[in-house]
Amino acid sequence: MKAAYIHSFGGPEVIRFGDMPKPSPKADEILVRNKIIGVGKPDYLVRSGNDPYLAEALAGGLIIGNESAGIVEKVGSDVKTIRPGDKVAVLNATGCGSHAEYSVSKEQYAIILPEGIEPEMVPGVLNLQVAYALLFDAGKIGEGDSMYISGAAGGIGTTMIQMAKSAGIKTIASASSEEKCKVLRKLGADTVFNYKESDTKEIVLEATDGKGADVIYDQTAGKELVERFDYLADFGQIILYNWLNGSPELPQLETVIKCAWHAQAIRPFSFHVFDDKPERRMANAEKCFDMIRDGRVKPFVCKEFPLEQARQAHELLDSGNAIGKIIMHP
Ligand SMILES: NC(=O)c1ccc[n+]([C@@H]2O[C@H](COP(=O)([O-])OP(=O)(O)OC[C@H]3O[C@@H](n4cnc5c(N)ncnc54)[C@H](OP(=O)(O)O)[C@@H]3O)[C@@H](O)[C@H]2O)c1
């Protein structure tokens, strides 16, 4: 089968494209013929070597890729809920294997697509699920609440804005360029600004009548994390879902204690919380599919590449210029 793989960790230049052995599913795995492949930050992390335990696999060529959707070709003997012919979306827990014509996955990381939802309709189904979980499981946010999300023009941010708007949430969103801001406005965010050129605190306070946002979505952490408390509402929470600018620094503890004055909180979030909760994961997916069916959410695709151009897809990913979801076709 054709696949994109690496023999060493590094930039997009380490990606090769060619023939690799078609995988065989183990007893608890399914084999999927991929119809669409998502490209995202987790792939960058694997490719660049953030998961050193994968180093041993490099010698034989490590197929990268974390997410795909397609049709089940074969299932292992212990697989109970999925059958050959089912259409599924897969998030690979190992973080690799999906930049290929075929990939294997453990049963619990696959979601059966319901009637009317084709693999090609859900580019970045993981984005939908993470966006939904960030808003409604972690943020527990609803009609009349306000939220702020920075760096919102990515696959997850563009989905969150659409979901939030349809739920009646006041949405404040920022990005690093005017081009990205234009898209955020088009998606319906109520307040949009370029965080490089504006004072975030001033804008968020103004947009929330001085109260601050009820939920702030933070994927950067670093030293800015502490500053976010200045424009977080009383009883508000910061949902920390990545730390692109490094781990939060001490003396964060002091800040956390001061949060008591405003009953504020930080909640770190990982989608892996659902790894041992397949029913909740499926319930989350069904809500997302409902939103696609009735048009509340349209996955915002940035650019489509053939799989053989995986290197170019990763160059776009690394450039920071992607707006929405990058996808590939095997
Ligand atoms: N916790 C979880 O379970 C979970 C699951 C999946 C993904 N994630 C995380 O969610 C975030 C969004 O995912 P995504 O797929 O939407 O990513 P994406 O499409 O690559 O978008 C990320 C956005 O982050 C902004 N950004 C801010 N600082 C950055 C930096 N230092 N380097 C690169 N980009 C930076 C960029 O916008 P600006 O140029 O406007 O800043 C970019 O548009 C990622 O950080 C991802 O790792 C978390």
Ligand as a Chemical Component Dictionary entry (heavy atoms), coordinates in Angstrom:
data_LIG
# 
_chem_comp.id                   LIG 
_chem_comp.type                 NON-POLYMER 
_chem_comp.pdbx_formal_charge   0 
_chem_comp.three_letter_code    LIG 
# 
loop_
_chem_comp_atom.comp_id 
_chem_comp_atom.atom_id 
_chem_comp_atom.alt_atom_id 
_chem_comp_atom.type_symbol 
_chem_comp_atom.charge 
_chem_comp_atom.model_Cartn_x 
_chem_comp_atom.model_Cartn_y 
_chem_comp_atom.model_Cartn_z 
_chem_comp_atom.pdbx_ordinal 
LIG N1  N1  N 0  -6.366 18.634 24.574 1  
LIG C1  C1  C 0  -6.724 17.855 23.599 2  
LIG O1  O1  O 0  -7.283 16.782 23.791 3  
LIG C2  C2  C 0  -6.439 18.271 22.195 4  
LIG C3  C3  C 0  -6.861 17.450 21.135 5  
LIG C4  C4  C 0  -6.573 17.864 19.850 6  
LIG C5  C5  C 0  -5.880 19.036 19.633 7  
LIG N2  N2  N 1  -5.473 19.780 20.700 8  
LIG C6  C6  C 0  -4.757 21.033 20.536 9  
LIG O2  O2  O 0  -5.696 22.001 20.125 10 
LIG C7  C7  C 0  -5.016 23.037 19.447 11 
LIG C8  C8  C 0  -5.750 23.415 18.192 12 
LIG O3  O3  O 0  -5.720 22.312 17.309 13 
LIG P1  P1  P 0  -5.941 22.557 15.778 14 
LIG O4  O4  O 0  -6.000 21.215 15.143 15 
LIG O5  O5  O -1 -7.056 23.496 15.619 16 
LIG O6  O6  O 0  -4.573 23.235 15.403 17 
LIG P2  P2  P 0  -4.237 24.154 14.158 18 
LIG O7  O7  O 0  -5.246 23.940 13.104 19 
LIG O8  O8  O 0  -2.811 23.908 13.847 20 
LIG O9  O9  O 0  -4.434 25.633 14.754 21 
LIG C9  C9  C 0  -3.707 26.059 15.813 22 
LIG C10 C10 C 0  -3.765 27.589 15.894 23 
LIG O10 O10 O 0  -2.967 27.848 17.021 24 
LIG C11 C11 C 0  -2.420 29.127 16.900 25 
LIG N3  N3  N 0  -1.119 29.180 17.577 26 
LIG C12 C12 C 0  -0.894 29.889 18.687 27 
LIG N4  N4  N 0  0.351  29.738 19.107 28 
LIG C13 C13 C 0  0.926  28.880 18.261 29 
LIG C14 C14 C 0  2.211  28.313 18.203 30 
LIG N5  N5  N 0  3.159  28.585 19.130 31 
LIG N6  N6  N 0  2.476  27.482 17.181 32 
LIG C15 C15 C 0  1.535  27.197 16.266 33 
LIG N7  N7  N 0  0.262  27.692 16.280 34 
LIG C16 C16 C 0  -0.028 28.529 17.273 35 
LIG C17 C17 C 0  -2.404 29.453 15.403 36 
LIG O11 O11 O 0  -3.185 30.615 15.260 37 
LIG P3  P3  P 0  -2.569 32.072 15.303 38 
LIG O12 O12 O 0  -1.597 32.146 14.164 39 
LIG O13 O13 O 0  -3.760 32.914 15.133 40 
LIG O14 O14 O 0  -1.932 32.193 16.652 41 
LIG C18 C18 C 0  -3.145 28.298 14.728 42 
LIG O15 O15 O 0  -4.133 28.770 13.840 43 
LIG C19 C19 C 0  -3.613 22.511 19.152 44 
LIG O16 O16 O 0  -2.734 23.135 20.050 45 
LIG C20 C20 C 0  -3.743 21.022 19.408 46 
LIG O17 O17 O 0  -2.546 20.413 19.792 47 
LIG C21 C21 C 0  -5.750 19.426 21.973 48 
# 
loop_
_chem_comp_bond.comp_id 
_chem_comp_bond.atom_id_1 
_chem_comp_bond.atom_id_2 
_chem_comp_bond.value_order 
_chem_comp_bond.pdbx_ordinal 
LIG N1  C1  SING 1  
LIG C1  O1  DOUB 2  
LIG C1  C2  SING 3  
LIG C2  C3  SING 4  
LIG C2  C21 DOUB 5  
LIG C3  C4  DOUB 6  
LIG C4  C5  SING 7  
LIG C5  N2  DOUB 8  
LIG N2  C6  SING 9  
LIG N2  C21 SING 10 
LIG C6  O2  SING 11 
LIG C6  C20 SING 12 
LIG O2  C7  SING 13 
LIG C7  C8  SING 14 
LIG C7  C19 SING 15 
LIG C8  O3  SING 16 
LIG O3  P1  SING 17 
LIG P1  O4  DOUB 18 
LIG P1  O5  SING 19 
LIG P1  O6  SING 20 
LIG O6  P2  SING 21 
LIG P2  O7  DOUB 22 
LIG P2  O8  SING 23 
LIG P2  O9  SING 24 
LIG O9  C9  SING 25 
LIG C9  C10 SING 26 
LIG C10 O10 SING 27 
LIG C10 C18 SING 28 
LIG O10 C11 SING 29 
LIG C11 N3  SING 30 
LIG C11 C17 SING 31 
LIG N3  C12 SING 32 
LIG N3  C16 SING 33 
LIG C12 N4  DOUB 34 
LIG N4  C13 SING 35 
LIG C13 C14 SING 36 
LIG C13 C16 DOUB 37 
LIG C14 N5  SING 38 
LIG C14 N6  DOUB 39 
LIG N6  C15 SING 40 
LIG C15 N7  DOUB 41 
LIG N7  C16 SING 42 
LIG C17 O11 SING 43 
LIG C17 C18 SING 44 
LIG O11 P3  SING 45 
LIG P3  O12 DOUB 46 
LIG P3  O13 SING 47 
LIG P3  O14 SING 48 
LIG C18 O15 SING 49 
LIG C19 O16 SING 50 
LIG C19 C20 SING 51 
LIG C20 O17 SING 52 
# 
